[in-house]
Each structure stands twice: as structure tokens, then as C-alpha cells.
Amino acid sequence: MISKSCIFCNIIERKLPAEILFEDEYSLAILDVHPIHYGHSLIIPKHHCNSFLDVPEEMYHSIFYSASLVTRALVETYQLEGYNLFSNNGTVAGQSIFHFHLHITPRYENDNIKFLLSLKKYQDGELEQTAEELRKAIQSILQEHKSYDEI
């Protein structure tokens, strides 16, 4: 499915220009036009999906294969010692284009990019309680869908 109003769908259909690095049946890798660092790339599924949870399962391998290929090329080309892979899903997470995409960003020592986190600490029993709640939710999802393929 393609959305006519989506910038990434228009790139996929070649209605808008992009520097394409790689593509296969399910994904497209392009350079970000507003990079954090030169080489900052995006992996985009060729199916319009607003967030990670909307990505069809048959596209998972393609997306992560493309990410691995582009990341290896970035590391080799720029002799990177580090990189970030991330995806913003939802407005509160910083998503600005509502077509799932995975960012691959080169990192350099002293590049002044910081993820400002306020880390929390579980209190007594909270770690175990949280894990149990999530395990129950996972089991419920698996039972509801009867198989992993239906998620």
C-alpha cells in the first residue's frame, strides 16, 4: 500500500528525488537530506506503515538486512568507530514523517551529539513485577494471534 500524501511513498514511487543507496523488494535505503552527520541514512519499507508496529512481518528481514548493508558501508567508507540505529515512533518520540523508517547515523568522538536521559531505578520488586506484566502481555498477544506469523 502506498499513500499519495506521504513523502517516503512518493520517493519509493520515484515521484520525488532521493539519493538511493540500496533497494530490494521490500525496502529502500536513502541518504537523509537533513543529516546529523554526512552519510546519515534511512531505511524505509516499501509499504506505507505509520510506525514499527504496522510493518508487515515479511518486511522485517529486508529492513534489517538493508540496515546492516548500509551500516557496513558507512563504517568502511568513513572508518567509523560508532554509529546509532534508531527509529522515532509517535509524536512524543519525535516522529515527524509518519511512515516507519530506521535511521543510521555515523558517530564521531566529541561530535557533541547527546541523548539526554534521566535514567530511573527500579525499587525493590519492581523489576520482577514489570517483567511479569510484560511476559503476560507477550503470552496474551501470542495466544490471540495463534502464531508469530499473525502478529
N, CA and C atoms as an extended XYZ file, in Angstrom:
453
Properties=species:S:1:pos:R:3:atomname:S:1:resname:S:1:resid:I:1 pbc="F F F"
N         0.840       -1.183        0.000 N   MET     1
C         0.000        0.000        0.000 CA  MET     1
C         0.885        1.247        0.000 C   MET     1
N         0.516        2.216       -0.764 N   ILE     2
C         1.241        3.480       -0.887 CA  ILE     2
C         0.281        4.614       -0.551 C   ILE     2
N         0.788        5.635        0.139 N   SER     3
C        -0.013        6.816        0.453 CA  SER     3
C         0.438        7.962       -0.446 C   SER     3
N        -0.475        8.530       -1.201 N   LYS     4
C        -0.131        9.606       -2.132 CA  LYS     4
C         0.383       10.861       -1.443 C   LYS     4
N         0.009       11.066       -0.175 N   SER     5
C         0.428       12.272        0.542 CA  SER     5
C         1.723       12.079        1.338 C   SER     5
N         2.280       10.866        1.322 N   CYS     6
C         3.470       10.561        2.113 CA  CYS     6
C         4.743       10.820        1.308 C   CYS     6
N         5.657       11.590        1.890 N   ILE     7
C         6.903       11.917        1.190 CA  ILE     7
C         7.715       10.660        0.866 C   ILE     7
N         7.764        9.710        1.798 N   PHE     8
C         8.538        8.490        1.547 CA  PHE     8
C         7.874        7.626        0.469 C   PHE     8
N         6.552        7.550        0.461 N   CYS     9
C         5.863        6.801       -0.586 CA  CYS     9
C         6.132        7.430       -1.956 C   CYS     9
N         6.174        8.752       -1.991 N   ASN    10
C         6.482        9.432       -3.250 CA  ASN    10
C         7.919        9.181       -3.694 C   ASN    10
N         8.831        9.054       -2.750 N   ILE    11
C        10.219        8.692       -3.087 CA  ILE    11
C        10.257        7.264       -3.615 C   ILE    11
N         9.550        6.356       -2.952 N   ILE    12
C         9.501        4.959       -3.388 CA  ILE    12
C         8.981        4.859       -4.817 C   ILE    12
N         7.974        5.644       -5.145 N   GLU    13
C         7.394        5.634       -6.497 CA  GLU    13
C         8.157        6.511       -7.498 C   GLU    13
N         9.275        7.092       -7.041 N   ARG    14
C        10.143        7.933       -7.882 CA  ARG    14
C         9.450        9.208       -8.342 C   ARG    14
N         8.483        9.668       -7.551 N   LYS    15
C         7.819       10.931       -7.839 CA  LYS    15
C         8.564       12.093       -7.202 C   LYS    15
N         9.412       11.793       -6.237 N   LEU    16
C        10.299       12.769       -5.604 CA  LEU    16
C        11.720       12.231       -5.680 C   LEU    16
N        12.700       13.124       -5.826 N   PRO    17
C        14.089       12.656       -5.933 CA  PRO    17
C        14.649       12.231       -4.577 C   PRO    17
N        15.609       11.321       -4.641 N   ALA    18
C        16.343       10.885       -3.451 CA  ALA    18
C        17.629       10.231       -3.910 C   ALA    18
N        18.614       10.264       -3.039 N   GLU    19
C        19.856        9.537       -3.303 CA  GLU    19
C        19.674        8.131       -2.754 C   GLU    19
N        19.373        7.209       -3.664 N   ILE    20
C        19.117        5.819       -3.285 CA  ILE    20
C        20.441        5.083       -3.157 C   ILE    20
N        20.629        4.442       -2.016 N   LEU    21
C        21.843        3.682       -1.747 CA  LEU    21
C        21.674        2.203       -2.071 C   LEU    21
N        20.481        1.696       -1.801 N   PHE    22
C        20.213        0.265       -1.994 CA  PHE    22
C        18.711        0.070       -1.966 C   PHE    22
N        18.245       -0.934       -2.702 N   GLU    23
C        16.853       -1.319       -2.577 CA  GLU    23
C        16.694       -2.774       -2.938 C   GLU    23
N        15.664       -3.354       -2.369 N   ASP    24
C        15.267       -4.706       -2.719 CA  ASP    24
C        13.748       -4.720       -2.823 C   ASP    24
N        13.163       -5.876       -2.797 N   GLU    25
C        11.716       -5.995       -2.985 CA  GLU    25
C        10.909       -5.244       -1.930 C   GLU    25
N        11.426       -5.194       -0.682 N   TYR    26
C        10.636       -4.665        0.422 CA  TYR    26
C        11.137       -3.366        1.048 C   TYR    26
N        12.355       -2.969        0.749 N   SER    27
C        12.881       -1.776        1.421 CA  SER    27
C        13.731       -0.925        0.493 C   SER    27
N        13.896        0.320        0.921 N   LEU    28
C        14.672        1.298        0.176 CA  LEU    28
C        15.594        2.005        1.162 C   LEU    28
N        16.861        2.133        0.828 N   ALA    29
C        17.824        2.850        1.662 CA  ALA    29
C        18.211        4.130        0.935 C   ALA    29
N        18.076        5.266        1.636 N   ILE    30
C        18.388        6.564        1.041 CA  ILE    30
C        19.226        7.391        2.006 C   ILE    30
N        19.877        8.420        1.468 N   LEU    31
C        20.541        9.398        2.325 CA  LEU    31
C        19.496       10.349        2.886 C   LEU    31
N        19.631       10.692        4.155 N   ASP    32
C        18.756       11.685        4.780 CA  ASP    32
C        19.165       13.059        4.251 C   ASP    32
N        18.203       13.850        3.786 N   VAL    33
C        18.519       15.173        3.223 CA  VAL    33
C        18.824       16.200        4.307 C   VAL    33
N        18.525       15.882        5.549 N   HIS    34
C        18.853       16.736        6.686 CA  HIS    34
C        19.657       15.902        7.689 C   HIS    34
N        20.904       15.580        7.337 N   PRO    35
C        21.654       14.613        8.144 CA  PRO    35
C        22.188       15.178        9.458 C   PRO    35
N        22.293       14.288       10.423 N   ILE    36
C        23.001       14.610       11.659 CA  ILE    36
C        24.499       14.696       11.344 C   ILE    36
N        24.987       13.735       10.579 N   HIS    37
C        26.340       13.729       10.019 CA  HIS    37
C        26.219       13.259        8.573 C   HIS    37
N        27.168       13.632        7.715 N   TYR    38
C        27.145       13.169        6.334 CA  TYR    38
C        27.169       11.643        6.321 C   TYR    38
N        26.325       11.089        5.488 N   GLY    39
C        26.172        9.642        5.419 CA  GLY    39
C        24.945        9.146        6.176 C   GLY    39
N        24.349        9.990        7.023 N   HIS    40
C        23.132        9.633        7.766 CA  HIS    40
C        22.129        9.084        6.752 C   HIS    40
N        21.702        7.862        6.989 N   SER    41
C        20.852        7.157        6.034 CA  SER    41
C        19.540        6.729        6.666 C   SER    41
N        18.573        6.444        5.806 N   LEU    42
C        17.259        5.977        6.242 CA  LEU    42
C        16.920        4.689        5.520 C   LEU    42
N        16.373        3.739        6.252 N   ILE    43
C        15.859        2.513        5.659 CA  ILE    43
C        14.337        2.608        5.749 C   ILE    43
N        13.679        2.480        4.606 N   ILE    44
C        12.237        2.708        4.510 CA  ILE    44
C        11.567        1.467        3.915 C   ILE    44
N        10.550        0.930        4.588 N   PRO    45
C         9.799       -0.163        3.947 CA  PRO    45
C         9.015        0.367        2.755 C   PRO    45
N         8.871       -0.457        1.738 N   LYS    46
C         8.146       -0.057        0.532 CA  LYS    46
C         6.632       -0.246        0.673 C   LYS    46
N         6.174       -0.305        1.868 N   HIS    47
C         4.752       -0.421        2.197 CA  HIS    47
C         4.479        0.698        3.190 C   HIS    47
N         3.448        1.494        2.950 N   HIS    48
C         3.173        2.586        3.876 CA  HIS    48
C         2.726        2.018        5.218 C   HIS    48
N         3.482        2.317        6.254 N   CYS    49
C         3.152        1.894        7.613 CA  CYS    49
C         3.568        3.030        8.533 C   CYS    49
N         2.639        3.478        9.342 N   ASN    50
C         2.879        4.648       10.192 CA  ASN    50
C         3.985        4.444       11.207 C   ASN    50
N         4.045        3.254       11.807 N   SER    51
C         5.028        3.013       12.867 CA  SER    51
C         5.567        1.598       12.752 C   SER    51
N         6.522        1.287       13.605 N   PHE    52
C         7.134       -0.039       13.622 CA  PHE    52
C         6.091       -1.141       13.764 C   PHE    52
N         5.087       -0.917       14.594 N   LEU    53
C         4.073       -1.948       14.830 CA  LEU    53
C         3.199       -2.205       13.609 C   LEU    53
N         3.243       -1.333       12.627 N   ASP    54
C         2.464       -1.506       11.402 CA  ASP    54
C         3.251       -2.193       10.281 C   ASP    54
N         4.539       -2.429       10.493 N   VAL    55
C         5.374       -3.035        9.449 CA  VAL    55
C         4.977       -4.499        9.276 C   VAL    55
N         4.640       -4.915        8.052 N   PRO    56
C         4.328       -6.326        7.823 CA  PRO    56
C         5.545       -7.211        8.109 C   PRO    56
N         5.288       -8.348        8.736 N   GLU    57
C         6.376       -9.228        9.157 CA  GLU    57
C         7.300       -9.631        8.009 C   GLU    57
N         6.751       -9.808        6.819 N   GLU    58
C         7.589      -10.241        5.696 CA  GLU    58
C         8.635       -9.192        5.310 C   GLU    58
N         8.516       -7.990        5.854 N   MET    59
C         9.476       -6.927        5.547 CA  MET    59
C        10.597       -6.801        6.581 C   MET    59
N        10.456       -7.445        7.738 N   TYR    60
C        11.457       -7.320        8.805 CA  TYR    60
C        12.864       -7.647        8.319 C   TYR    60
N        13.006       -8.815        7.701 N   HIS    61
C        14.343       -9.242        7.278 CA  HIS    61
C        14.947       -8.241        6.306 C   HIS    61
N        14.168       -7.793        5.357 N   SER    62
C        14.654       -6.845        4.354 CA  SER    62
C        15.127       -5.547        4.998 C   SER    62
N        14.342       -5.028        5.924 N   ILE    63
C        14.691       -3.769        6.583 CA  ILE    63
C        16.018       -3.907        7.329 C   ILE    63
N        16.162       -4.991        8.085 N   PHE    64
C        17.386       -5.145        8.871 CA  PHE    64
C        18.573       -5.613        8.027 C   PHE    64
N        18.324       -6.333        6.941 N   TYR    65
C        19.408       -6.660        6.017 CA  TYR    65
C        19.931       -5.376        5.373 C   TYR    65
N        19.013       -4.527        4.910 N   SER    66
C        19.413       -3.251        4.302 CA  SER    66
C        20.166       -2.391        5.310 C   SER    66
N        19.685       -2.351        6.554 N   ALA    67
C        20.360       -1.578        7.602 CA  ALA    67
C        21.769       -2.101        7.830 C   ALA    67
N        21.932       -3.407        7.858 N   SER    68
C        23.259       -3.995        8.054 CA  SER    68
C        24.183       -3.641        6.893 C   SER    68
N        23.694       -3.756        5.687 N   LEU    69
C        24.492       -3.454        4.499 CA  LEU    69
C        24.938       -1.989        4.490 C   LEU    69
N        24.002       -1.070        4.724 N   VAL    70
C        24.328        0.361        4.720 CA  VAL    70
C        25.261        0.701        5.882 C   VAL    70
N        25.013        0.123        7.052 N   THR    71
C        25.883        0.381        8.202 CA  THR    71
C        27.312       -0.078        7.906 C   THR    71
N        27.452       -1.268        7.345 N   ARG    72
C        28.794       -1.763        6.987 CA  ARG    72
C        29.474       -0.823        5.995 C   ARG    72
N        28.714       -0.324        5.017 N   ALA    73
C        29.283        0.606        4.035 CA  ALA    73
C        29.719        1.905        4.704 C   ALA    73
N        28.916        2.416        5.640 N   LEU    74
C        29.280        3.637        6.367 CA  LEU    74
C        30.547        3.433        7.193 C   LEU    74
N        30.595        2.325        7.918 N   VAL    75
C        31.760        2.038        8.764 CA  VAL    75
C        33.015        1.930        7.905 C   VAL    75
N        32.906        1.217        6.785 N   GLU    76
C        34.067        1.026        5.909 CA  GLU    76
C        34.483        2.332        5.228 C   GLU    76
N        33.514        3.075        4.723 N   THR    77
C        33.811        4.301        3.970 CA  THR    77
C        34.402        5.389        4.855 C   THR    77
N        33.848        5.544        6.050 N   TYR    78
C        34.269        6.635        6.931 CA  TYR    78
C        35.093        6.179        8.135 C   TYR    78
N        35.498        4.901        8.144 N   GLN    79
C        36.272        4.337        9.253 CA  GLN    79
C        35.638        4.693       10.601 C   GLN    79
N        34.334        4.487       10.697 N   LEU    80
C        33.590        4.847       11.900 CA  LEU    80
C        33.953        3.943       13.070 C   LEU    80
N        34.024        4.561       14.224 N   GLU    81
C        34.188        3.802       15.461 CA  GLU    81
C        32.845        3.580       16.137 C   GLU    81
N        31.811        4.283       15.672 N   GLY    82
C        30.488        4.130       16.255 CA  GLY    82
C        29.404        4.641       15.336 C   GLY    82
N        28.195        4.241       15.638 N   TYR    83
C        27.030        4.661       14.873 CA  TYR    83
C        25.801        4.400       15.730 C   TYR    83
N        24.705        5.072       15.405 N   ASN    84
C        23.425        4.836       16.068 CA  ASN    84
C        22.430        4.324       15.040 C   ASN    84
N        21.620        3.370       15.457 N   LEU    85
C        20.440        2.944       14.714 CA  LEU    85
C        19.262        3.292       15.604 C   LEU    85
N        18.294        4.014       15.055 N   PHE    86
C        17.129        4.365       15.865 CA  PHE    86
C        15.928        4.661       14.987 C   PHE    86
N        14.772        4.622       15.619 N   SER    87
C        13.524        4.951       14.947 CA  SER    87
C        12.635        5.684       15.931 C   SER    87
N        12.078        6.783       15.495 N   ASN    88
C        11.126        7.544       16.297 CA  ASN    88
C         9.726        7.087       15.908 C   ASN    88
N         8.951        6.642       16.888 N   ASN    89
C         7.596        6.154       16.615 CA  ASN    89
C         6.615        6.907       17.487 C   ASN    89
N         5.787        7.732       16.858 N   GLY    90
C         4.825        8.562       17.570 CA  GLY    90
C         5.370        9.965       17.794 C   GLY    90
N         4.473       10.906       17.872 N   THR    91
C         4.843       12.309       18.041 CA  THR    91
C         5.700       12.537       19.275 C   THR    91
N         5.321       11.924       20.393 N   VAL    92
C         6.084       12.147       21.634 CA  VAL    92
C         7.494       11.576       21.550 C   VAL    92
N         7.727       10.656       20.603 N   ALA    93
C         9.061       10.083       20.414 CA  ALA    93
C         9.865       10.858       19.367 C   ALA    93
N         9.264       11.916       18.812 N   GLY    94
C         9.973       12.742       17.843 CA  GLY    94
C         9.711       12.389       16.390 C   GLY    94
N         8.744       11.515       16.119 N   GLN    95
C         8.452       11.162       14.732 CA  GLN    95
C         7.837       12.353       14.019 C   GLN    95
N         8.386       12.707       12.860 N   SER    96
C         7.856       13.834       12.098 CA  SER    96
C         7.313       13.399       10.739 C   SER    96
N         7.763       12.277       10.219 N   ILE    97
C         7.210       11.703        8.989 CA  ILE    97
C         6.580       10.375        9.396 C   ILE    97
N         5.288       10.263        9.189 N   PHE    98
C         4.565        9.103        9.686 CA  PHE    98
C         4.522        7.979        8.660 C   PHE    98
N         5.724        7.543        8.319 N   HIS    99
C         5.986        6.334        7.541 CA  HIS    99
C         7.206        5.756        8.246 C   HIS    99
N         7.068        4.564        8.810 N   PHE   100
C         8.176        3.995        9.583 CA  PHE   100
C         9.482        4.098        8.809 C   PHE   100
N        10.544        4.454        9.507 N   HIS   101
C        11.875        4.458        8.920 CA  HIS   101
C        12.906        4.285       10.024 C   HIS   101
N        14.003        3.674        9.647 N   LEU   102
C        15.102        3.410       10.559 CA  LEU   102
C        16.260        4.322       10.177 C   LEU   102
N        16.751        5.085       11.155 N   HIS   103
C        17.893        5.971       10.938 CA  HIS   103
C        19.192        5.218       11.207 C   HIS   103
N        20.203        5.495       10.398 N   ILE   104
C        21.567        5.020       10.652 CA  ILE   104
C        22.443        6.267       10.631 C   ILE   104
N        23.002        6.592       11.783 N   THR   105
C        23.742        7.836       11.921 CA  THR   105
C        25.196        7.583       12.302 C   THR   105
N        26.148        8.035       11.477 N   PRO   106
C        27.549        7.932       11.872 CA  PRO   106
C        27.808        8.724       13.153 C   PRO   106
N        28.719        8.228       13.969 N   ARG   107
C        29.089        8.937       15.194 CA  ARG   107
C        30.605        9.103       15.236 C   ARG   107
N        31.012       10.218       15.831 N   TYR   108
C        32.426       10.551       15.943 CA  TYR   108
C        32.713       10.995       17.371 C   TYR   108
N        33.919       10.751       17.808 N   GLU   109
C        34.315       11.202       19.136 CA  GLU   109
C        34.177       12.718       19.214 C   GLU   109
N        33.635       13.203       20.302 N   ASN   110
C        33.432       14.642       20.534 CA  ASN   110
C        32.540       15.299       19.478 C   ASN   110
N        31.549       14.558       18.946 N   ASP   111
C        30.655       15.150       17.945 CA  ASP   111
C        29.519       15.960       18.573 C   ASP   111
N        29.516       16.030       19.886 N   ASN   112
C        28.587       16.869       20.636 CA  ASN   112
C        27.115       16.476       20.446 C   ASN   112
N        26.874       15.235       20.072 N   ILE   113
C        25.506       14.726       19.999 CA  ILE   113
C        25.273       13.936       21.275 C   ILE   113
N        24.235       14.293       21.990 N   LYS   114
C        23.958       13.639       23.252 CA  LYS   114
C        22.492       13.272       23.344 C   LYS   114
N        22.251       12.088       23.840 N   PHE   115
C        20.898       11.680       24.176 CA  PHE   115
C        20.766       11.966       25.661 C   PHE   115
N        20.048       13.000       25.994 N   LEU   116
C        19.911       13.400       27.391 CA  LEU   116
C        18.852       12.542       28.061 C   LEU   116
N        19.306       11.646       28.890 N   LEU   117
C        18.421       10.694       29.539 CA  LEU   117
C        18.359       10.952       31.034 C   LEU   117
N        17.214       10.697       31.567 N   SER   118
C        17.041       10.724       33.004 CA  SER   118
C        16.713        9.292       33.412 C   SER   118
N        17.762        8.511       33.659 N   LEU   119
C        17.582        7.092       33.941 CA  LEU   119
C        16.897        6.880       35.280 C   LEU   119
N        16.059        5.884       35.299 N   LYS   120
C        15.315        5.559       36.501 CA  LYS   120
C        15.928        4.332       37.161 C   LYS   120
N        15.512        4.057       38.386 N   LYS   121
C        15.980        2.878       39.094 CA  LYS   121
C        14.757        2.147       39.634 C   LYS   121
N        14.679        0.854       39.349 N   TYR   122
C        13.600        0.046       39.903 CA  TYR   122
C        13.762       -0.055       41.410 C   TYR   122
N        12.655        0.042       42.101 N   GLN   123
C        12.657       -0.164       43.545 CA  GLN   123
C        12.507       -1.666       43.803 C   GLN   123
N        12.617       -2.065       45.047 N   ASP   124
C        12.531       -3.474       45.422 CA  ASP   124
C        11.290       -4.130       44.830 C   ASP   124
N        11.507       -5.184       44.048 N   GLY   125
C        10.419       -5.959       43.472 CA  GLY   125
C         9.846       -5.407       42.177 C   GLY   125
N        10.142       -4.164       41.830 N   GLU   126
C         9.559       -3.559       40.630 CA  GLU   126
C        10.102       -4.159       39.332 C   GLU   126
N        11.370       -4.524       39.306 N   LEU   127
C        11.963       -5.124       38.110 CA  LEU   127
C        11.238       -6.429       37.794 C   LEU   127
N        11.094       -7.272       38.791 N   GLU   128
C        10.422       -8.554       38.617 CA  GLU   128
C         8.951       -8.366       38.250 C   GLU   128
N         8.274       -7.407       38.891 N   GLN   129
C         6.862       -7.143       38.619 CA  GLN   129
C         6.678       -6.656       37.185 C   GLN   129
N         7.541       -5.767       36.753 N   THR   130
C         7.466       -5.246       35.387 CA  THR   130
C         7.688       -6.374       34.381 C   THR   130
N         8.686       -7.211       34.633 N   ALA   131
C         8.963       -8.335       33.734 CA  ALA   131
C         7.765       -9.276       33.663 C   ALA   131
N         7.156       -9.561       34.795 N   GLU   132
C         5.999      -10.461       34.825 CA  GLU   132
C         4.831       -9.864       34.042 C   GLU   132
N         4.563       -8.571       34.191 N   GLU   133
C         3.489       -7.915       33.445 CA  GLU   133
C         3.734       -8.015       31.940 C   GLU   133
N         4.977       -7.801       31.545 N   LEU   134
C         5.306       -7.853       30.117 CA  LEU   134
C         5.253       -9.278       29.580 C   LEU   134
N         5.714      -10.268       30.358 N   ARG   135
C         5.619      -11.666       29.924 CA  ARG   135
C         4.156      -12.064       29.719 C   ARG   135
N         3.271      -11.640       30.623 N   LYS   136
C         1.841      -11.942       30.485 CA  LYS   136
C         1.282      -11.297       29.216 C   LYS   136
N         1.653      -10.065       28.956 N   ALA   137
C         1.177       -9.379       27.749 CA  ALA   137
C         1.683      -10.087       26.495 C   ALA   137
N         2.935      -10.518       26.501 N   ILE   138
C         3.510      -11.237       25.354 CA  ILE   138
C         2.744      -12.537       25.129 C   ILE   138
N         2.501      -13.288       26.181 N   GLN   139
C         1.760      -14.552       26.056 CA  GLN   139
C         0.346      -14.304       25.535 C   GLN   139
N        -0.298      -13.248       26.006 N   SER   140
C        -1.640      -12.904       25.545 CA  SER   140
C        -1.641      -12.578       24.052 C   SER   140
N        -0.656      -11.814       23.615 N   ILE   141
C        -0.540      -11.458       22.189 CA  ILE   141
C        -0.315      -12.713       21.358 C   ILE   141
N         0.572      -13.596       21.821 N   LEU   142
C         0.848      -14.827       21.078 CA  LEU   142
C        -0.385      -15.730       21.016 C   LEU   142
N        -1.121      -15.838       22.111 N   GLN   143
C        -2.340      -16.665       22.118 CA  GLN   143
C        -3.415      -16.064       21.218 C   GLN   143
N        -3.543      -14.755       21.242 N   GLU   144
C        -4.548      -14.081       20.423 CA  GLU   144
C        -4.306      -14.317       18.943 C   GLU   144
N        -3.051      -14.327       18.568 N   HIS   145
C        -2.712      -14.466       17.151 CA  HIS   145
C        -2.417      -15.905       16.751 C   HIS   145
N        -2.383      -16.801       17.701 N   LYS   146
C        -2.168      -18.225       17.481 CA  LYS   146
C        -0.777      -18.561       16.928 C   LYS   146
N        -0.165      -17.655       16.228 N   SER   147
C         1.195      -17.902       15.736 CA  SER   147
C         1.915      -16.567       15.576 C   SER   147
N         3.210      -16.662       15.589 N   TYR   148
C         4.035      -15.469       15.433 CA  TYR   148
C         3.769      -14.800       14.089 C   TYR   148
N         3.437      -15.594       13.081 N   ASP   149
C         3.224      -15.054       11.739 CA  ASP   149
C         2.025      -14.115       11.645 C   ASP   149
N         1.110      -14.185       12.611 N   GLU   150
C        -0.099      -13.363       12.561 CA  GLU   150
C         0.035      -12.048       13.337 C   GLU   150
N         1.146      -11.833       13.978 N   ILE   151
C         1.319      -10.619       14.775 CA  ILE   151
C         1.431       -9.426       13.852 C   ILE   151
